[in-house]
Amino acid sequence: MGCYMLSFFTTFLTMPFAGGNGEGDPSTAPIFLVGFLVPFIIFGAIFVGGALFIIYGLIGAFQTFQGKDFRYIIIGNRLANYLQKKS
């Protein structure tokens, strides 16, 4: 969300280059367009990433509900090693 907020406020910094009265330099239009689209792209990535996390969690829940072992990709092995050292 920090990246989204940074990109959102960066959009406002690119607005003076757009030339609001139609007399702006046409060569700055791509800069404004990129500055305007970046927050939407980042928000879309956050939305898709969040949906993927939820789906992955549901897959893990269904597998454990069926009695199968499930380990998360990043923390699964670390947690197993940590618990073995404790006992």
Secondary structure as UniProt FT lines:
FT   HELIX           2..14
FT   HELIX           15..17
FT   TURN            20..23
FT   HELIX           26..28
FT   HELIX           29..65
FT   TURN            66..67
FT   TURN            73..75
FT   HELIX           76..86
//
